[in-house]
Every structure is written in C-alpha cells, then in structure tokens.
Amino acid sequence: MIPSSAPSNVGPPPRRFALRIALLFCAPLIVNGFAMPYFPVWLSTLSMTDFEIGVVLAIPMFIRVITAPLAGVLADRIGERVIVLIWSAVLSLATAFILFYAHSFWPVLVVYALQSAVYSPYVPIVEAIALSGVRRWGFDYAHMRVWGSVAFIGATMLGGWMIGRFGGPMVLPAMAMGFGLMILMALAAPRVGRPRRPSPITALTEPPPKSLRQPDLQLLLVGVTLVNSSHAMLFAFSAIYWQHIGYSGTQIGVLWSAGVAAEVLMFCFAKAIIRRFSVWTMIFSGCGLAVVRWLIFPMDLGFPGYFVLQCFHAFTYAIMHTGMQHKLVERVAEEQEASAQGLYFFYTGFFTAIFTFLSGYFYAWFGVNGFYSMSAVAFAGCCFAFAGWYLQPQRLVSGGKTREAS
C-alpha cells in the first residue's frame, strides 16, 4: 500500500483523475499485450533464426535501461511530465510505421531499438503521475493500475484470436493501433504540475544512498531480479513453442492471460497475505516455485498443464515482488524511495536483457529444453536471496532470529 501525504496547500485534483490515469495505464499495456507474446511470432515470419530473435528482443532492453532514466530527468525538469508522455507516444507510433518497411534482421534491430528508446519512459512517467495523485489527494493506486492489467489480458486474448486468423503479420498493425491510443490518452492526461519528488527512474542518474548499498539488501535485490529475469525465455519463445506444437492463437492467448490474471488476483489478496505470512516467506516461495516452474516447462504437459503452470506467475512474480517492495519500505527511508525503485528497475532490466539475449542461443541449441537454463538462473537468484537473508543486520545482532521471526 502506498500512503498518501497530501500537504495542506494542495488544491483540488484534476477532474476525473482516477479515470484518466486508468486509461493512461490501459493504452501502453494494450501495446504490451500484443507485443510481448506475439512480436517474436512476427519475427519468426521473417525467417529469422532463434539467435537473431533473441538479439532483436534483448538489445532494446539494454537501451531502455539507459533511455528511461534520461527521459525521466527531462520530464522532471520540464515541470509537466505529460509533455514527455506525448512525445513518447508520437515517436513510438512513428517507429511502428517504419517497421512496416523493415523485413530483415539489421533494419528490424535498428528500428525496434529506436522504438524501445522512445517508448521506454511512457509507463514509468504514468506511474509517477499516478503516485503524485496518491500522495497529494489520496487516490487508490491499485484501483487505477489494475485496469492496465485488464487491458493487457484483453489485448492478449484478442491478439491470440487475430494471430490464429491472420497469422504473424497482424502484430504490427495491432501495435500501431495501441500507439495511436497512447497518443490520445497522453493528450487527455491530467496535468499535475512540477513534481515534488523525482521519478524512480530519474533517481538512477544519482549515486544510490548508503542504505541501499548495504550488502544484504544488494544481495536480495540481485536475487529477486535474477528470478524476475528467469522469465526471459518465456517472454521470448513461449508463443513460438506453443504455436510449433499445434496450439491455436486463442489457446496461446488464454495461456498468456492466465498468468496475468493470476498475478492480478495475487495482488488483490496481497494485504491479507502480508498479514498472515512473513516477507521472507513470500520472497522464498516465489524463488523456489520459479525453479520448479522452469524445470516442469519442457515436459509434455498438455494445454491444462500449461494453464496451471502459467498460474504459477502469481508466485514467481507477484508474491515475490510484493515481498520485495515491503522489504524496501522496511529498510529504506521514504525520501530514498525513488532511488530504491530506480535500482530495482535497473537490475531487472539489465538481467532480463542478458538472459533474453542468451535465451536465443539456448532455444536454438536445445529447443524447449533450454528452459532448464532458466531454472538455473532462478536457482542462482534463490542463492543470492538466501545470502541476503543470512547477512541482514537484525539477524546477525539477534543471534539468528530475524525481526519477522521475533
């Protein structure tokens, strides 16, 4: 839960603030709902190798880690973040049109990398505007953000039907439509004026504060983000694999939607879960189930089995992410919140880019058995997280008992 802290001199919120923020979240997640599962399928229609697909998906992730913080700095300094939001949407649509004329590896790589650079700040800036509304006027962040997940599920389901009917070429028009919606929503975005706090991605341009450099917290951040990055092969090659073994576009859409729906449900029950279980239980359950998830994935599970396995996303991402956020709130002062979130964003993006790149090799060499490598990545994340637990200051001081256990 993100607390509100409205100062006494703040005026009334912009009209229909919550509705406009919800629509702002919907537009980019419609793009993601088409692009994340099905953009690799479009790449495969260009006769790219698995290695080339991995490169095309990975390079923009490295670029995003650099461009998003720089755009965040620009947005904070301009004073009205919506201006950067509009430019991000317009340039994203322009690069989408250019992609229509790219039909081989190098042109696609260059244009898609440019698209990632201009698109990357959109969601973080929407997050920053939403959090301004939470702090100044007490809006409920979860109730605004959840509509983005609903839009993602809807786009994924629609994209699955479209890819079954029209094939891979439907991906670019669908993405272009989403970028067009992003422009419309950016133009309608609420103006909240100069930010009182930097955006989390902006904080990446500054050295991390001392509290974030504690060895146990660094180890925990590395561990959790390694587990997050173990999803890289799923994002890059699951739709291609499921299409290869004969699943229809609608079935692929259902499988992708199942993971997001399970994630949303877990977030809905997060308050009750955090009251019942310790933060470390939440983190370690996600880490351990990620290892299991990628060990099971290469097996011949059938559609029902993959559906259940996709629901593991509630643990391998949502519950672990919630635990990580609570640990950051516990260990990092409020004025350092932006730096903590920025570092979390950096580690996740950096590791995901690395393992997306490597997944192209692993999938090319081993096919679906390449998912065993993601299990190894998740296990490494478990080890780092355990080291973070072992080295936490309150555990060492109290002779082995953590604050949660005492």
C-alpha positions, 0 to 999 in steps of 0.5 A: 500500500502506498500512503498518501501525504497530501500537504495542506496547500494542495488544491483540488485534483484534476477532474476525473483523475482516477479515470484518466490515469486508468486509461493512461495505464490501459493504452501502453499495456494494450501495446504490451499485450500484443507485443510481448507474446506475439512480436517474436511470432512476427519475427519468426515470419521473417525467417529469422533464426532463434539467435537473431530473435533473441538479439532483436528482443534483448538489445532494446532492453539494454537501451531502455535501461539507459533511455528511461532514466534520461527521459525521466530527468527531462520530464522532471525538469520540464515541470509537466511530465505529460509533455514527455508522455506525448512525445513518447507516444508520437515517436513510438507510433512513428517507429511502428510505421517504419517497421512496416518497411523493415523485413530483415534482421539489421533494419528490424534491430535498428528500428525496434531499438529506436522504438524501445528508446522512445517508448521506454519512459511512457509507463514509468512517467504514468506511474509517477503521475499516478503516485503524485495523485496518491500522495497529494489527494489520496487516490487508490493506486491499485484501483487505477493500475489494475485496469492496465492489467485488464487491458493487457489480458484483453489485448492478449486474448484478442491478439491470440484470436487475430494471430490464429486468423491472420497469422504473424503479420497482424502484430504490427498493425495491432501495435500501431493501433495501441500507439495511436491510443497512447497518443490520445490518452497522453493528450487527455492526461491530467496535468499535475504540475512540477513534481515534488519528488523525482521519478524512480527512474530519474533517481538512477542518474544519482549515486544510490544512498548508503542504505541501499548499498548495504550488502544484504539488501544488494544481495536480495535485490540481485536475487529477486531480479535474477528470478524476475529475469528467469522469465526471459525465455518465456517472454521470448519463445513461449508463443513460438513453442506453443504455436510449433506444437499445434496450439491455436492463437486463442489457446496461446492467448488464454495461456498468456492471460492466465498468468496475468490474471493470476498475478492480478488476483495475487495482488488483490489478496496481497494485504491479507497475505502480508498479514498472515505470512512473513516477507521472507516467506513470500520472497522464498516461495516465489524463488523456489516455485520459479525453479520448479516452474522452469524445470516442469516447462519442457515436459509434455504437459498438455494445454491444462498443464500449461494453464496451471503452470502459467498460474504459477506467475502469481508466485514467481512474480507477484508474491515475490515482488510484493515481498520485495517492495515491503522489504524496501519500505522496511529498510529504506527511508521514504525520501530514498524511495525513488532511488530504491525503485530506480535500482530495482528497475535497473537490475531487472532490466539489465538481467532480463536483457542478458538472459533474453539475449542468451535465451536465443542461443539456448532455444536454438541449441536445445529447443524447449529444453533450454528452459532448464537454463532458466531454472538455473538462473532462478536457482542462482537468484534463490542463492543470492536471496538466501545470502541476503537473508543470512547477512541482514543486520537484525539477524546477525545482532539477534543471534539468528532470529530475524525481526519477522521471526521475533 
